[in-house]
Amino acid sequence: MTRLVEKKIVSFQQFLDFIETQRKKRKTPLWYRGSTESDKPLLPGLYKHSKCRSIEDFIELENNLIARFKQRSIAFTSRPIEDQWDLMFFMQHYGVPTRLLDWTESPLIALYFSVALHIRHNIIRSRSFKKDAAVWILDPQSWNKSAINLKSFKESILTPFDANLSSYKPPVKCTEMKEEPLAVYGTYNSQRIVAQRGTFLIFGKSTKPMEDIFEKAYISEGCLIKMHIKYQAIHKIYEALSFYGITDSVVFPDLEGLAREIMREFKFGD
């Protein structure tokens, strides 16, 4: 069984040092995901629905969500979205649950999502929210090569046009879709995904979290790492991120992001 590497982070500099250590260990690109709570599983929104019990239930739910979104989004889009991949990435962007799990090529963007949203949740919960946050590190090429044996494919990070992803494209058939989630570059169909350097894992038949799948013996050692961002250090880490220019309006390059940034600047909610 493969063991998950875990690291406690108590400062911004320690975070940078650990990232640099991992980068030097590997010649392939790394992806990152921030989480407001360190015990949250690496699972896409669709697979968190409490009423579904089997993969068949989840796929039926996905088909219904896609049909409803396609039917009702026409009035809000500037062009019809015919390709099912484009539609799935578009739905993910606007918060409709899918089989996609968001990652980023930037460790600082992942850290922002980890600490900035943690602070926001802390305010909502009247400062009683004393949980560690987390940033995950993934070697996407090693993951794909291990998960479905893509050793013959040099790059190993897939795109929606790759044949290896054909069985994952909605509408899917459970009998044809593979078990494991796969690393994929998505469609850059919004300013936010460009600013956030967004990437994705598309999930297959397995409804288990990535960290559980990783512990199977065939997943490469060290291609998934978990950093625990200690809650006592979160405010100072957020201040350091802001000092280096990773702010709300950079991560969310629109009026919503600007509004968040101005509210923080004038100490609303602090």
PyMOL commands that set and color helices and strands:
alter all, ss='L'
color gray80, all
select helices_A, chain A and resi 12-25+45-48+55-72+74-76+84-93+107-124+140-148+163-168+191-195+210-214+231-243+248-251+255-265
alter helices_A, ss='H'
color red, helices_A
select strands_A, chain A and resi 5-9+31-35+100-104+133-138+182-184+198-202+224-229
alter strands_A, ss='S'
color yellow, strands_A
deselect
rebuild
show_as cartoon
